[in-house]
Every structure is written in C-alpha cells, then in structure tokens.
Amino acid sequence: MKKARIGQSTIEYVIVFAMVAGAIIMVGAMLKPKVQGAYSDLATAMQSKVKQEMP
C-alpha cells in the first residue's frame, strides 16, 4: 500500500512540474515579440545617436 502512495506522489509532482514549465513557456512566447521590439527600438536609438555624434 505504501508503494502506491509513493508512485502517486511522484506522478503528482511530475504533473505540477509540467504545468509550471508549460506556463513559463507560454508566458515566454507571449512576451517574445515585446522584448524583441524593445531591443530593436533600443538598437535604432543607439545607432541614430552614434550617427549624430560622428563628424
């Protein structure tokens, strides 16, 4: 009887871990375009600033 409980606990931990990992992946996928856009805007601003300061 005790072995069944250990196996059940392990399966529960695996399910919770999979749900947390899935949530992290989903949030990352949702934020990826915003992060890429922010880096692109930053790169553009830095490039224009460098061009202004060059003689």
mmCIF file as Biopython writes it, N, C-alpha, C and O atoms, coordinates in Angstrom:
data_model
#
loop_
_atom_site.group_PDB
_atom_site.id
_atom_site.type_symbol
_atom_site.label_atom_id
_atom_site.label_alt_id
_atom_site.label_comp_id
_atom_site.label_asym_id
_atom_site.label_entity_id
_atom_site.label_seq_id
_atom_site.pdbx_PDB_ins_code
_atom_site.Cartn_x
_atom_site.Cartn_y
_atom_site.Cartn_z
_atom_site.occupancy
_atom_site.B_iso_or_equiv
_atom_site.auth_seq_id
_atom_site.auth_asym_id
_atom_site.pdbx_PDB_model_num
ATOM 1   N N  . MET A ? 1  ? 0.816  -1.190 0.000   1.0 0.0 1  A 1 
ATOM 2   C CA . MET A ? 1  ? 0.000  0.000  0.000   1.0 0.0 1  A 1 
ATOM 3   C C  . MET A ? 1  ? 0.866  1.262  0.000   1.0 0.0 1  A 1 
ATOM 4   O O  . MET A ? 1  ? 0.529  2.247  -0.657  1.0 0.0 1  A 1 
ATOM 5   N N  . LYS A ? 2  ? 1.966  1.231  0.728   1.0 0.0 2  A 1 
ATOM 6   C CA . LYS A ? 2  ? 2.826  2.405  0.804   1.0 0.0 2  A 1 
ATOM 7   C C  . LYS A ? 2  ? 3.480  2.714  -0.542  1.0 0.0 2  A 1 
ATOM 8   O O  . LYS A ? 2  ? 3.678  3.882  -0.878  1.0 0.0 2  A 1 
ATOM 9   N N  . LYS A ? 3  ? 3.820  1.673  -1.319  1.0 0.0 3  A 1 
ATOM 10  C CA . LYS A ? 3  ? 4.443  1.887  -2.630  1.0 0.0 3  A 1 
ATOM 11  C C  . LYS A ? 3  ? 3.520  2.655  -3.565  1.0 0.0 3  A 1 
ATOM 12  O O  . LYS A ? 3  ? 3.983  3.513  -4.316  1.0 0.0 3  A 1 
ATOM 13  N N  . ALA A ? 4  ? 2.247  2.369  -3.535  1.0 0.0 4  A 1 
ATOM 14  C CA . ALA A ? 4  ? 1.284  3.059  -4.400  1.0 0.0 4  A 1 
ATOM 15  C C  . ALA A ? 4  ? 1.258  4.546  -4.079  1.0 0.0 4  A 1 
ATOM 16  O O  . ALA A ? 4  ? 1.145  5.372  -4.984  1.0 0.0 4  A 1 
ATOM 17  N N  . ARG A ? 5  ? 1.361  4.895  -2.799  1.0 0.0 5  A 1 
ATOM 18  C CA . ARG A ? 5  ? 1.345  6.309  -2.419  1.0 0.0 5  A 1 
ATOM 19  C C  . ARG A ? 5  ? 2.604  7.010  -2.910  1.0 0.0 5  A 1 
ATOM 20  O O  . ARG A ? 5  ? 2.533  8.160  -3.344  1.0 0.0 5  A 1 
ATOM 21  N N  . ILE A ? 6  ? 3.741  6.354  -2.852  1.0 0.0 6  A 1 
ATOM 22  C CA . ILE A ? 6  ? 4.984  6.969  -3.330  1.0 0.0 6  A 1 
ATOM 23  C C  . ILE A ? 6  ? 4.885  7.219  -4.826  1.0 0.0 6  A 1 
ATOM 24  O O  . ILE A ? 6  ? 5.260  8.292  -5.298  1.0 0.0 6  A 1 
ATOM 25  N N  . GLY A ? 7  ? 4.392  6.260  -5.568  1.0 0.0 7  A 1 
ATOM 26  C CA . GLY A ? 7  ? 4.218  6.422  -7.003  1.0 0.0 7  A 1 
ATOM 27  C C  . GLY A ? 7  ? 3.223  7.518  -7.327  1.0 0.0 7  A 1 
ATOM 28  O O  . GLY A ? 7  ? 3.422  8.288  -8.267  1.0 0.0 7  A 1 
ATOM 29  N N  . GLN A ? 8  ? 2.164  7.590  -6.558  1.0 0.0 8  A 1 
ATOM 30  C CA . GLN A ? 8  ? 1.159  8.622  -6.771  1.0 0.0 8  A 1 
ATOM 31  C C  . GLN A ? 8  ? 1.752  10.002 -6.510  1.0 0.0 8  A 1 
ATOM 32  O O  . GLN A ? 8  ? 1.489  10.937 -7.267  1.0 0.0 8  A 1 
ATOM 33  N N  . SER A ? 9  ? 2.538  10.143 -5.462  1.0 0.0 9  A 1 
ATOM 34  C CA . SER A ? 9  ? 3.157  11.427 -5.148  1.0 0.0 9  A 1 
ATOM 35  C C  . SER A ? 9  ? 4.108  11.861 -6.261  1.0 0.0 9  A 1 
ATOM 36  O O  . SER A ? 9  ? 4.155  13.033 -6.632  1.0 0.0 9  A 1 
ATOM 37  N N  . THR A ? 10 ? 4.861  10.902 -6.785  1.0 0.0 10 A 1 
ATOM 38  C CA . THR A ? 10 ? 5.791  11.212 -7.860  1.0 0.0 10 A 1 
ATOM 39  C C  . THR A ? 10 ? 5.042  11.700 -9.089  1.0 0.0 10 A 1 
ATOM 40  O O  . THR A ? 10 ? 5.457  12.670 -9.723  1.0 0.0 10 A 1 
ATOM 41  N N  . ILE A ? 11 ? 3.957  11.046 -9.428  1.0 0.0 11 A 1 
ATOM 42  C CA . ILE A ? 11 ? 3.167  11.451 -10.588 1.0 0.0 11 A 1 
ATOM 43  C C  . ILE A ? 11 ? 2.582  12.844 -10.368 1.0 0.0 11 A 1 
ATOM 44  O O  . ILE A ? 11 ? 2.541  13.650 -11.298 1.0 0.0 11 A 1 
ATOM 45  N N  . GLU A ? 12 ? 2.134  13.129 -9.164  1.0 0.0 12 A 1 
ATOM 46  C CA . GLU A ? 12 ? 1.594  14.454 -8.877  1.0 0.0 12 A 1 
ATOM 47  C C  . GLU A ? 12 ? 2.662  15.528 -9.044  1.0 0.0 12 A 1 
ATOM 48  O O  . GLU A ? 12 ? 2.393  16.589 -9.607  1.0 0.0 12 A 1 
ATOM 49  N N  . TYR A ? 13 ? 3.861  15.262 -8.563  1.0 0.0 13 A 1 
ATOM 50  C CA . TYR A ? 13 ? 4.958  16.226 -8.731  1.0 0.0 13 A 1 
ATOM 51  C C  . TYR A ? 13 ? 5.302  16.426 -10.205 1.0 0.0 13 A 1 
ATOM 52  O O  . TYR A ? 13 ? 5.573  17.550 -10.628 1.0 0.0 13 A 1 
ATOM 53  N N  . VAL A ? 14 ? 5.294  15.366 -10.977 1.0 0.0 14 A 1 
ATOM 54  C CA . VAL A ? 14 ? 5.589  15.471 -12.408 1.0 0.0 14 A 1 
ATOM 55  C C  . VAL A ? 14 ? 4.521  16.304 -13.105 1.0 0.0 14 A 1 
ATOM 56  O O  . VAL A ? 14 ? 4.843  17.130 -13.959 1.0 0.0 14 A 1 
ATOM 57  N N  . ILE A ? 15 ? 3.268  16.102 -12.754 1.0 0.0 15 A 1 
ATOM 58  C CA . ILE A ? 15 ? 2.175  16.867 -13.365 1.0 0.0 15 A 1 
ATOM 59  C C  . ILE A ? 15 ? 2.299  18.346 -13.011 1.0 0.0 15 A 1 
ATOM 60  O O  . ILE A ? 15 ? 2.145  19.204 -13.880 1.0 0.0 15 A 1 
ATOM 61  N N  . VAL A ? 16 ? 2.574  18.651 -11.747 1.0 0.0 16 A 1 
ATOM 62  C CA . VAL A ? 16 ? 2.728  20.049 -11.330 1.0 0.0 16 A 1 
ATOM 63  C C  . VAL A ? 16 ? 3.918  20.679 -12.039 1.0 0.0 16 A 1 
ATOM 64  O O  . VAL A ? 16 ? 3.833  21.812 -12.513 1.0 0.0 16 A 1 
ATOM 65  N N  . PHE A ? 17 ? 5.028  19.948 -12.113 1.0 0.0 17 A 1 
ATOM 66  C CA . PHE A ? 17 ? 6.215  20.460 -12.802 1.0 0.0 17 A 1 
ATOM 67  C C  . PHE A ? 17 ? 5.913  20.738 -14.271 1.0 0.0 17 A 1 
ATOM 68  O O  . PHE A ? 17 ? 6.333  21.765 -14.804 1.0 0.0 17 A 1 
ATOM 69  N N  . ALA A ? 18 ? 5.193  19.840 -14.925 1.0 0.0 18 A 1 
ATOM 70  C CA . ALA A ? 18 ? 4.843  20.028 -16.333 1.0 0.0 18 A 1 
ATOM 71  C C  . ALA A ? 18 ? 3.940  21.241 -16.517 1.0 0.0 18 A 1 
ATOM 72  O O  . ALA A ? 18 ? 4.084  21.976 -17.494 1.0 0.0 18 A 1 
ATOM 73  N N  . MET A ? 19 ? 3.019  21.456 -15.595 1.0 0.0 19 A 1 
ATOM 74  C CA . MET A ? 19 ? 2.135  22.616 -15.686 1.0 0.0 19 A 1 
ATOM 75  C C  . MET A ? 19 ? 2.917  23.914 -15.504 1.0 0.0 19 A 1 
ATOM 76  O O  . MET A ? 19 ? 2.691  24.880 -16.233 1.0 0.0 19 A 1 
ATOM 77  N N  . VAL A ? 20 ? 3.830  23.944 -14.543 1.0 0.0 20 A 1 
ATOM 78  C CA . VAL A ? 20 ? 4.642  25.148 -14.315 1.0 0.0 20 A 1 
ATOM 79  C C  . VAL A ? 20 ? 5.534  25.412 -15.523 1.0 0.0 20 A 1 
ATOM 80  O O  . VAL A ? 20 ? 5.642  26.552 -15.977 1.0 0.0 20 A 1 
ATOM 81  N N  . ALA A ? 21 ? 6.170  24.371 -16.043 1.0 0.0 21 A 1 
ATOM 82  C CA . ALA A ? 21 ? 7.028  24.535 -17.216 1.0 0.0 21 A 1 
ATOM 83  C C  . ALA A ? 21 ? 6.218  25.018 -18.414 1.0 0.0 21 A 1 
ATOM 84  O O  . ALA A ? 21 ? 6.679  25.878 -19.164 1.0 0.0 21 A 1 
ATOM 85  N N  . GLY A ? 22 ? 5.025  24.478 -18.600 1.0 0.0 22 A 1 
ATOM 86  C CA . GLY A ? 22 ? 4.165  24.918 -19.694 1.0 0.0 22 A 1 
ATOM 87  C C  . GLY A ? 22 ? 3.764  26.375 -19.543 1.0 0.0 22 A 1 
ATOM 88  O O  . GLY A ? 22 ? 3.726  27.114 -20.526 1.0 0.0 22 A 1 
ATOM 89  N N  . ALA A ? 23 ? 3.466  26.791 -18.326 1.0 0.0 23 A 1 
ATOM 90  C CA . ALA A ? 23 ? 3.097  28.188 -18.091 1.0 0.0 23 A 1 
ATOM 91  C C  . ALA A ? 23 ? 4.269  29.120 -18.387 1.0 0.0 23 A 1 
ATOM 92  O O  . ALA A ? 23 ? 4.087  30.184 -18.978 1.0 0.0 23 A 1 
ATOM 93  N N  . ILE A ? 24 ? 5.463  28.722 -17.979 1.0 0.0 24 A 1 
ATOM 94  C CA . ILE A ? 24 ? 6.657  29.535 -18.240 1.0 0.0 24 A 1 
ATOM 95  C C  . ILE A ? 24 ? 6.889  29.662 -19.742 1.0 0.0 24 A 1 
ATOM 96  O O  . ILE A ? 24 ? 7.203  30.746 -20.234 1.0 0.0 24 A 1 
ATOM 97  N N  . ILE A ? 25 ? 6.737  28.570 -20.465 1.0 0.0 25 A 1 
ATOM 98  C CA . ILE A ? 25 ? 6.930  28.590 -21.918 1.0 0.0 25 A 1 
ATOM 99  C C  . ILE A ? 25 ? 5.876  29.481 -22.584 1.0 0.0 25 A 1 
ATOM 100 O O  . ILE A ? 25 ? 6.194  30.237 -23.501 1.0 0.0 25 A 1 
ATOM 101 N N  . MET A ? 26 ? 4.633  29.393 -22.128 1.0 0.0 26 A 1 
ATOM 102 C CA . MET A ? 26 ? 3.576  30.216 -22.715 1.0 0.0 26 A 1 
ATOM 103 C C  . MET A ? 26 ? 3.821  31.709 -22.465 1.0 0.0 26 A 1 
ATOM 104 O O  . MET A ? 26 ? 3.647  32.526 -23.370 1.0 0.0 26 A 1 
ATOM 105 N N  . VAL A ? 27 ? 4.216  32.056 -21.265 1.0 0.0 27 A 1 
ATOM 106 C CA . VAL A ? 27 ? 4.495  33.462 -20.951 1.0 0.0 27 A 1 
ATOM 107 C C  . VAL A ? 27 ? 5.679  33.955 -21.772 1.0 0.0 27 A 1 
ATOM 108 O O  . VAL A ? 27 ? 5.664  35.077 -22.278 1.0 0.0 27 A 1 
ATOM 109 N N  . GLY A ? 28 ? 6.703  33.120 -21.904 1.0 0.0 28 A 1 
ATOM 110 C CA . GLY A ? 28 ? 7.854  33.494 -22.727 1.0 0.0 28 A 1 
ATOM 111 C C  . GLY A ? 28 ? 7.466  33.718 -24.175 1.0 0.0 28 A 1 
ATOM 112 O O  . GLY A ? 28 ? 7.944  34.659 -24.808 1.0 0.0 28 A 1 
ATOM 113 N N  . ALA A ? 29 ? 6.614  32.874 -24.700 1.0 0.0 29 A 1 
ATOM 114 C CA . ALA A ? 29 ? 6.174  33.026 -26.085 1.0 0.0 29 A 1 
ATOM 115 C C  . ALA A ? 29 ? 5.334  34.287 -26.263 1.0 0.0 29 A 1 
ATOM 116 O O  . ALA A ? 29 ? 5.397  34.936 -27.307 1.0 0.0 29 A 1 
ATOM 117 N N  . MET A ? 30 ? 4.551  34.633 -25.251 1.0 0.0 30 A 1 
ATOM 118 C CA . MET A ? 30 ? 3.727  35.834 -25.345 1.0 0.0 30 A 1 
ATOM 119 C C  . MET A ? 30 ? 4.572  37.103 -25.238 1.0 0.0 30 A 1 
ATOM 120 O O  . MET A ? 30 ? 4.255  38.108 -25.874 1.0 0.0 30 A 1 
ATOM 121 N N  . LEU A ? 31 ? 5.623  37.067 -24.456 1.0 0.0 31 A 1 
ATOM 122 C CA . LEU A ? 31 ? 6.453  38.253 -24.252 1.0 0.0 31 A 1 
ATOM 123 C C  . LEU A ? 31 ? 7.548  38.417 -25.296 1.0 0.0 31 A 1 
ATOM 124 O O  . LEU A ? 31 ? 8.127  39.497 -25.415 1.0 0.0 31 A 1 
ATOM 125 N N  . LYS A ? 32 ? 7.840  37.376 -26.046 1.0 0.0 32 A 1 
ATOM 126 C CA . LYS A ? 32 ? 8.948  37.422 -27.008 1.0 0.0 32 A 1 
ATOM 127 C C  . LYS A ? 32 ? 8.830  38.581 -27.999 1.0 0.0 32 A 1 
ATOM 128 O O  . LYS A ? 32 ? 9.815  39.295 -28.189 1.0 0.0 32 A 1 
ATOM 129 N N  . PRO A ? 33 ? 7.685  38.807 -28.638 1.0 0.0 33 A 1 
ATOM 130 C CA . PRO A ? 33 ? 7.605  39.929 -29.584 1.0 0.0 33 A 1 
ATOM 131 C C  . PRO A ? 33 ? 7.846  41.284 -28.914 1.0 0.0 33 A 1 
ATOM 132 O O  . PRO A ? 33 ? 8.475  42.163 -29.503 1.0 0.0 33 A 1 
ATOM 133 N N  . LYS A ? 34 ? 7.353  41.455 -27.695 1.0 0.0 34 A 1 
ATOM 134 C CA . LYS A ? 34 ? 7.538  42.726 -26.999 1.0 0.0 34 A 1 
ATOM 135 C C  . LYS A ? 34 ? 9.008  42.949 -26.662 1.0 0.0 34 A 1 
ATOM 136 O O  . LYS A ? 34 ? 9.516  44.061 -26.802 1.0 0.0 34 A 1 
ATOM 137 N N  . VAL A ? 35 ? 9.687  41.907 -26.222 1.0 0.0 35 A 1 
ATOM 138 C CA . VAL A ? 35 ? 11.103 42.027 -25.882 1.0 0.0 35 A 1 
ATOM 139 C C  . VAL A ? 35 ? 11.924 42.301 -27.139 1.0 0.0 35 A 1 
ATOM 140 O O  . VAL A ? 35 ? 12.823 43.142 -27.127 1.0 0.0 35 A 1 
ATOM 141 N N  . GLN A ? 36 ? 11.616 41.597 -28.213 1.0 0.0 36 A 1 
ATOM 142 C CA . GLN A ? 36 ? 12.330 41.826 -29.464 1.0 0.0 36 A 1 
ATOM 143 C C  . GLN A ? 36 ? 12.105 43.255 -29.965 1.0 0.0 36 A 1 
ATOM 144 O O  . GLN A ? 36 ? 13.033 43.895 -30.458 1.0 0.0 36 A 1 
ATOM 145 N N  . GLY A ? 37 ? 10.883 43.747 -29.839 1.0 0.0 37 A 1 
ATOM 146 C CA . GLY A ? 37 ? 10.584 45.110 -30.251 1.0 0.0 37 A 1 
ATOM 147 C C  . GLY A ? 37 ? 11.340 46.135 -29.413 1.0 0.0 37 A 1 
ATOM 148 O O  . GLY A ? 37 ? 11.829 47.137 -29.934 1.0 0.0 37 A 1 
ATOM 149 N N  . ALA A ? 38 ? 11.429 45.876 -28.122 1.0 0.0 38 A 1 
ATOM 150 C CA . ALA A ? 38 ? 12.151 46.800 -27.247 1.0 0.0 38 A 1 
ATOM 151 C C  . ALA A ? 38 ? 13.631 46.833 -27.595 1.0 0.0 38 A 1 
ATOM 152 O O  . ALA A ? 38 ? 14.233 47.905 -27.635 1.0 0.0 38 A 1 
ATOM 153 N N  . TYR A ? 39 ? 14.222 45.675 -27.845 1.0 0.0 39 A 1 
ATOM 154 C CA . TYR A ? 39 ? 15.639 45.629 -28.229 1.0 0.0 39 A 1 
ATOM 155 C C  . TYR A ? 39 ? 15.861 46.301 -29.583 1.0 0.0 39 A 1 
ATOM 156 O O  . TYR A ? 39 ? 16.871 46.976 -29.787 1.0 0.0 39 A 1 
ATOM 157 N N  . SER A ? 40 ? 14.926 46.118 -30.499 1.0 0.0 40 A 1 
ATOM 158 C CA . SER A ? 40 ? 15.040 46.744 -31.807 1.0 0.0 40 A 1 
ATOM 159 C C  . SER A ? 40 ? 14.970 48.266 -31.686 1.0 0.0 40 A 1 
ATOM 160 O O  . SER A ? 40 ? 15.753 48.984 -32.307 1.0 0.0 40 A 1 
ATOM 161 N N  . ASP A ? 41 ? 14.028 48.746 -30.884 1.0 0.0 41 A 1 
ATOM 162 C CA . ASP A ? 41 ? 13.916 50.195 -30.662 1.0 0.0 41 A 1 
ATOM 163 C C  . ASP A ? 41 ? 15.175 50.746 -30.004 1.0 0.0 41 A 1 
ATOM 164 O O  . ASP A ? 41 ? 15.654 51.818 -30.373 1.0 0.0 41 A 1 
ATOM 165 N N  . LEU A ? 42 ? 15.707 50.019 -29.037 1.0 0.0 42 A 1 
ATOM 166 C CA . LEU A ? 42 ? 16.928 50.451 -28.362 1.0 0.0 42 A 1 
ATOM 167 C C  . LEU A ? 42 ? 18.102 50.509 -29.333 1.0 0.0 42 A 1 
ATOM 168 O O  . LEU A ? 42 ? 18.881 51.461 -29.318 1.0 0.0 42 A 1 
ATOM 169 N N  . ALA A ? 43 ? 18.223 49.489 -30.171 1.0 0.0 43 A 1 
ATOM 170 C CA . ALA A ? 43 ? 19.313 49.465 -31.155 1.0 0.0 43 A 1 
ATOM 171 C C  . ALA A ? 43 ? 19.189 50.612 -32.141 1.0 0.0 43 A 1 
ATOM 172 O O  . ALA A ? 43 ? 20.191 51.225 -32.509 1.0 0.0 43 A 1 
ATOM 173 N N  . THR A ? 44 ? 17.967 50.908 -32.575 1.0 0.0 44 A 1 
ATOM 174 C CA . THR A ? 44 ? 17.744 52.015 -33.501 1.0 0.0 44 A 1 
ATOM 175 C C  . THR A ? 44 ? 18.107 53.348 -32.847 1.0 0.0 44 A 1 
ATOM 176 O O  . THR A ? 44 ? 18.746 54.196 -33.470 1.0 0.0 44 A 1 
ATOM 177 N N  . ALA A ? 45 ? 17.699 53.527 -31.599 1.0 0.0 45 A 1 
ATOM 178 C CA . ALA A ? 45 ? 18.001 54.770 -30.896 1.0 0.0 45 A 1 
ATOM 179 C C  . ALA A ? 45 ? 19.511 54.937 -30.702 1.0 0.0 45 A 1 
ATOM 180 O O  . ALA A ? 45 ? 20.046 56.032 -30.874 1.0 0.0 45 A 1 
ATOM 181 N N  . MET A ? 46 ? 20.186 53.858 -30.348 1.0 0.0 46 A 1 
ATOM 182 C CA . MET A ? 46 ? 21.633 53.925 -30.155 1.0 0.0 46 A 1 
ATOM 183 C C  . MET A ? 46 ? 22.345 54.221 -31.470 1.0 0.0 46 A 1 
ATOM 184 O O  . MET A ? 46 ? 23.299 54.998 -31.506 1.0 0.0 46 A 1 
ATOM 185 N N  . GLN A ? 47 ? 21.879 53.601 -32.546 1.0 0.0 47 A 1 
ATOM 186 C CA . GLN A ? 47 ? 22.503 53.812 -33.849 1.0 0.0 47 A 1 
ATOM 187 C C  . GLN A ? 47 ? 22.311 55.253 -34.323 1.0 0.0 47 A 1 
ATOM 188 O O  . GLN A ? 47 ? 23.237 55.858 -34.862 1.0 0.0 47 A 1 
ATOM 189 N N  . SER A ? 48 ? 21.125 55.797 -34.127 1.0 0.0 48 A 1 
ATOM 190 C CA . SER A ? 48 ? 20.896 57.177 -34.540 1.0 0.0 48 A 1 
ATOM 191 C C  . SER A ? 48 ? 21.710 58.151 -33.691 1.0 0.0 48 A 1 
ATOM 192 O O  . SER A ? 48 ? 22.164 59.179 -34.192 1.0 0.0 48 A 1 
ATOM 193 N N  . LYS A ? 49 ? 21.894 57.836 -32.423 1.0 0.0 49 A 1 
ATOM 194 C CA . LYS A ? 49 ? 22.690 58.692 -31.542 1.0 0.0 49 A 1 
ATOM 195 C C  . LYS A ? 49 ? 24.148 58.686 -31.962 1.0 0.0 49 A 1 
ATOM 196 O O  . LYS A ? 49 ? 24.805 59.727 -31.949 1.0 0.0 49 A 1 
ATOM 197 N N  . VAL A ? 50 ? 24.661 57.512 -32.338 1.0 0.0 50 A 1 
ATOM 198 C CA . VAL A ? 50 ? 26.049 57.407 -32.785 1.0 0.0 50 A 1 
ATOM 199 C C  . VAL A ? 50 ? 26.241 58.169 -34.093 1.0 0.0 50 A 1 
ATOM 200 O O  . VAL A ? 50 ? 27.256 58.841 -34.278 1.0 0.0 50 A 1 
ATOM 201 N N  . LYS A ? 51 ? 25.274 58.066 -34.998 1.0 0.0 51 A 1 
ATOM 202 C CA . LYS A ? 51 ? 25.374 58.772 -36.280 1.0 0.0 51 A 1 
ATOM 203 C C  . LYS A ? 51 ? 25.367 60.289 -36.079 1.0 0.0 51 A 1 
ATOM 204 O O  . LYS A ? 51 ? 26.044 61.017 -36.806 1.0 0.0 51 A 1 
ATOM 205 N N  . GLN A ? 52 ? 24.602 60.764 -35.094 1.0 0.0 52 A 1 
ATOM 206 C CA . GLN A ? 52 ? 24.540 62.197 -34.825 1.0 0.0 52 A 1 
ATOM 207 C C  . GLN A ? 52 ? 25.881 62.718 -34.281 1.0 0.0 52 A 1 
ATOM 208 O O  . GLN A ? 52 ? 26.287 63.839 -34.590 1.0 0.0 52 A 1 
ATOM 209 N N  . GLU A ? 53 ? 26.550 61.913 -33.485 1.0 0.0 53 A 1 
ATOM 210 C CA . GLU A ? 53 ? 27.781 62.358 -32.846 1.0 0.0 53 A 1 
ATOM 211 C C  . GLU A ? 53 ? 28.998 62.224 -33.745 1.0 0.0 53 A 1 
ATOM 212 O O  . GLU A ? 53 ? 30.039 62.814 -33.459 1.0 0.0 53 A 1 
ATOM 213 N N  . MET A ? 54 ? 28.887 61.457 -34.831 1.0 0.0 54 A 1 
ATOM 214 C CA . MET A ? 54 ? 30.033 61.305 -35.747 1.0 0.0 54 A 1 
ATOM 215 C C  . MET A ? 54 ? 30.155 62.555 -36.607 1.0 0.0 54 A 1 
ATOM 216 O O  . MET A ? 54 ? 29.152 63.097 -37.071 1.0 0.0 54 A 1 
ATOM 217 N N  . PRO A ? 55 ? 31.388 63.011 -36.818 1.0 0.0 55 A 1 
ATOM 218 C CA . PRO A ? 55 ? 31.576 64.216 -37.643 1.0 0.0 55 A 1 
ATOM 219 C C  . PRO A ? 55 ? 31.335 63.987 -39.105 1.0 0.0 55 A 1 
ATOM 220 O O  . PRO A ? 55 ? 31.459 64.916 -39.904 1.0 0.0 55 A 1 
#
